[in-house]
Amino acid sequence: MVAFALLSEGLVPKRFAGLFSAAPAVAIAGLTIVLLDKGAHDAHQNAVGMLAGSAGMIAYAAAVVPLLRRLRASRAALLALTAWTAMAAVVAVPVLAS
């Protein structure tokens, strides 16, 4: 959570600060509720989903900028979404299949 707080301090405009500082707290709160309500197995699956989603978001961000320089926005977004899906699958499928 400290990394998110540092990231939010460096961003301009400050309206993004709330996004980055709230995300870890919401994730932890959500995992706590799932853990207490449904158990460790479901909490584990949710945590893997969060990790896969964050890896997918990094892949999307890395792919969309170069794509936007060469393609129209709709096409670049669609191709970057493919990168997101592929990365999320690479992270989540091996862990959830076991």
C-alpha positions as CSV (number, residue, x, y, z in Angstrom):
1,M,0.0,0.0,0.0
2,V,2.9,2.3,0.5
3,A,3.9,2.0,-3.1
4,F,0.4,3.1,-4.2
5,A,0.6,6.1,-1.8
6,L,3.9,7.1,-3.2
7,L,2.6,6.8,-6.8
8,S,-0.5,8.8,-6.0
9,E,1.7,11.6,-4.5
10,G,3.6,12.0,-7.7
11,L,0.6,12.2,-10.0
12,V,-0.8,15.4,-11.4
13,P,-3.7,16.1,-11.4
14,K,-4.4,15.0,-7.8
15,R,-7.8,13.5,-8.7
16,F,-5.9,10.3,-9.7
17,A,-4.5,10.1,-6.2
18,G,-7.7,8.7,-4.8
19,L,-7.8,5.9,-7.4
20,F,-4.3,4.7,-6.6
21,S,-4.6,5.0,-2.8
22,A,-8.0,3.4,-2.6
23,A,-7.3,0.4,-4.8
24,P,-5.3,-1.6,-2.3
25,A,-7.7,-0.9,0.6
26,V,-10.7,-2.0,-1.5
27,A,-8.8,-5.2,-2.5
28,I,-7.9,-6.1,1.0
29,A,-11.4,-5.3,2.3
30,G,-12.9,-7.4,-0.4
31,L,-10.6,-10.3,0.2
32,T,-11.3,-10.1,4.0
33,I,-15.0,-10.3,3.4
34,V,-14.7,-13.3,1.0
35,L,-12.3,-15.0,3.4
36,L,-14.7,-14.6,6.4
37,D,-17.8,-15.4,4.3
38,K,-16.8,-18.1,1.9
39,G,-13.4,-19.4,3.1
40,A,-9.8,-19.6,2.1
41,H,-10.3,-21.4,-1.2
42,D,-12.6,-18.6,-2.6
43,A,-10.3,-15.9,-1.2
44,H,-7.4,-17.6,-3.0
45,Q,-9.3,-17.6,-6.3
46,N,-10.1,-13.9,-5.8
47,A,-6.5,-13.0,-5.1
48,V,-5.3,-14.9,-8.2
49,G,-8.0,-13.0,-10.2
50,M,-6.7,-9.7,-8.8
51,L,-3.1,-10.6,-9.7
52,A,-4.1,-11.7,-13.2
53,G,-6.1,-8.6,-13.7
54,S,-3.2,-6.4,-12.7
55,A,-0.8,-8.2,-14.9
56,G,-3.3,-7.8,-17.8
57,M,-3.5,-4.1,-17.1
58,I,0.2,-3.8,-17.3
59,A,0.2,-5.6,-20.6
60,Y,-2.6,-3.4,-21.9
61,A,-0.8,-0.2,-20.9
62,A,2.4,-1.4,-22.5
63,A,0.7,-2.5,-25.7
64,V,-1.8,0.4,-26.3
65,V,0.6,3.3,-26.4
66,P,2.6,2.0,-29.5
67,L,-0.6,0.8,-31.1
68,L,-2.2,4.2,-30.8
69,R,0.7,5.7,-32.6
70,R,0.0,3.4,-35.6
71,L,-3.7,2.6,-35.6
72,R,-7.1,4.2,-34.9
73,A,-8.1,4.3,-31.3
74,S,-10.8,1.6,-31.6
75,R,-8.5,-0.9,-33.3
76,A,-5.6,-0.1,-30.9
77,A,-7.9,-0.6,-27.9
78,L,-9.2,-3.9,-29.3
79,L,-5.7,-5.3,-29.9
80,A,-4.5,-4.1,-26.5
81,L,-7.5,-5.8,-24.9
82,T,-6.3,-9.0,-26.6
83,A,-2.9,-8.5,-24.9
84,W,-4.8,-8.0,-21.5
85,T,-6.7,-11.2,-22.0
86,A,-3.7,-13.2,-23.0
87,M,-1.6,-12.0,-20.0
88,A,-4.4,-12.6,-17.6
89,A,-4.8,-16.1,-18.9
90,V,-1.1,-16.8,-18.7
91,V,-1.1,-15.7,-15.0
92,A,-4.5,-17.2,-13.9
93,V,-5.0,-20.5,-15.8
94,P,-1.9,-22.4,-14.4
95,V,-2.7,-21.4,-10.9
96,L,-6.4,-22.0,-11.0
97,A,-6.1,-25.3,-12.9
98,S,-4.1,-26.9,-10.1
